[in-house]
Amino acid sequence: MAAPDTPSTLNELQTPCMTVDLDVVKANCTRMIERAQGLGVGLRPHMKTSKTLEGGRLLTGGSCSRIVVSTVAEAEFFASGGFDDITYGHIITQDKMPRLAVLAQKLKRFHVFIDCEEHIDLLEGEPLVPPGRMWSVIVKINTGYNRAGINWHDETLVPLVKKVRDSLWMDFEGIYIHEGMCYDKQGEAVKSTADEQIHRLMQVSELLSTHDIKCHTVSVGSTPSCSLPGKLMSKVTEIHPGNYVFYDVQQWQIGSCKRSDIALRVATRVMAHYPQRNELIVDCGFTALSHDGKGAMPNGTWCLIEGCPKLKFVRISQEYGVITTHEGSAMNYENLPIGKIIYLIPYHACATAAMHPVYYVHSGENIVEVWRPNRGW
């Protein structure tokens, strides 16, 4: 809920700040819940975009269960907020083991990622209490994205999983991929790319089954692939998209959403006019917007400007943004007086949201809630 001293309308906000359209977020969350139900798969939404308890409740349909997080701090935050089935969606490292052990002992279900024998050694060196409590282990698979994960065709994959299965300290939960290649595709190409990765993941599951190893979880997901599911998406046990809570220009370009599905804006105010160079400046720099988007946006810049298709955000520094017009047309300064709020639609919602300690959540012009995201690692 909003604090008593929170501005009641968008026009009263101090800028720069981040605004979230609550009605759009609710629609995005409901749509993905219904899509997962239609596919017959579980939904484990990723919290890395909103990083808020309020967002988590909407993403899980109020169940406060079955989520994935990107940092230990997020896992602790959501565990303290009543969420009881959490996947730590990051490869484990030695420095984080004591905190992970506390979570594994506290939560009803808590899963960790490994992709090599060194990770097994870390888990066996940090046994859980009480005796008999086991680490729930998911092996992260690389099916072509080439970030984290053991290669899907690696000859050491089966021995690695067997070592987890046979350990006195671990339960083998399943396998997981992030098909990040979908972010470089559009439309039907998203579906075919995801299907190729899922096919490889299913081959891993089938290979393990020939060795009497059951994958309870076969998990895939990215916002593009889960917004545009292909033929094989129904073959997995769960999906784990995250960005869809807000969506952004990148997702709109891919075809994951309509422009009206983008819930996040950065509010900024006009600070000064410079007619001699056909520019104006606003009080939003990269610390409120992020650097993401330059060169990838349809207008070759960092964001779109709501309701102003002729305007272009051309230069950015820490706390300043410079705006001009497209194609050399003259700036209409009368419509953009000093002090006027302009709304920026970001290229990458996750990066932009990470800049802000507070989200001003609105319905129409009225601010109805204030969300405070978890921060840090």
C-alpha positions, 0 to 999 in steps of 0.5 A, a space after each residue: 500500500 502507499 504510505 500517507 505521504 505518497 503523492 496521490 497522482 502521477 503528476 505529483 511525483 518527484 522525478 526521475 522515478 519508475 511507474 508501474 501500471 497495476 492493471 497491465 501487470 495483473 493482466 500479464 500475470 493472469 495471461 501467463 497463468 492461464 497459458 501454463 494451465 492450457 499447456 498442462 505445465 507448472 509455472 515457476 515465475 522468475 522474480 528477478 524482474 520485479 523483485 517485490 513481494 507484491 509482484 510475486 503474489 500476482 505472478 503466482 496467482 496468490 499461492 506464494 509458492 513455486 518461484 525462481 530467484 536470481 540472487 541469495 538476497 532474493 531467496 532470503 527476501 521471498 522466504 521471509 515474505 512467506 514463499 515456500 518453494 524456491 529455486 535458486 536460479 544461479 550456480 552455487 559458489 563457496 561464499 554463499 553456502 552458509 546462507 543457502 544452507 539456512 534457506 534449505 533448512 528453513 523452507 519446505 522446498 529449496 532447490 540449487 543449481 550445479 553443473 560440475 563435480 566441484 559443485 557437488 563437493 561444495 554441497 557435500 561439504 555443507 551437510 544440512 541439519 537435521 540429519 536426513 535433510 537433503 540438498 535438492 539439486 537441479 543440474 543446469 544444462 547448456 543446449 546452445 546458449 553457452 552461458 552456464 550449464 553442462 553441455 547436453 551431449 557431454 559424456 560426463 553428464 550421466 556420471 555427474 547426475 549419478 554422483 548426485 543420485 548416489 550421494 548421502 547428502 543430495 536428492 536429484 530433482 531434475 534438469 533446467 535450461 534457459 533458452 536465451 537464444 530466443 531473445 535474438 529471434 522474432 515471431 515464429 523463429 522464437 517457437 522453432 528455436 525454443 523447440 530445438 532447445 526443448 528437444 535437446 533437453 528431452 533427449 537428456 531426460 530420456 538418456 537419464 531414464 535409460 540409467 534409471 534416473 528420473 527427472 521430477 523437474 524438466 524446466 525451461 523458460 524465457 519470456 519470449 518462448 513462454 509468451 510464444 510457446 512452440 509445439 514442444 513446450 507442453 512436453 516439459 514439467 514447468 516453465 520459468 519466465 520472468 520479464 513478462 510481469 512488466 514486458 518492455 520494448 525488447 519483448 515488443 520487438 520480439 513479438 512476445 507482447 503488444 505495446 499496450 502490455 508494457 507496464 513499466 515507464 520511467 517518469 522524467 521532467 523537462 529541465 531546460 530548452 536549447 532551441 539553437 540546437 533543437 534539443 531539450 534536457 530531462 532529469 533522467 540519466 542512465 542511473 534511472 534508465 540504464 544503458 541497455 538498448 543503444 543500437 538495438 532500439 528501432 530508433 537507435 537509442 535507449 528508449 521510446 518516448 510515450 506519445 511522442 513518436 517524433 522525439 528521440 533520446 539521443 544522449 545520456 549521462 549519469 543524471 541527464 538525458 538529451 532529447 531531440 527530434 527525428 528527421 530534423 523537424 523542429 522541436 515544439 517547445 510549447 507542448 514540452 514546457 519546462 517541468 512537464 513530465 515525459 514518460 520513457 518506455 525502456 528497452 529492458 525492464 529488468 535493467 531499468 527496474 534494478 535502478 530504482 528503490 521504489 516503484 510507484 504503482 498506479 491505476 489510471 492516473 492514481 497512485 494506489 501502491 508503492 512497491 519496494 524491491 529487494 536489492 543486493 546479492 
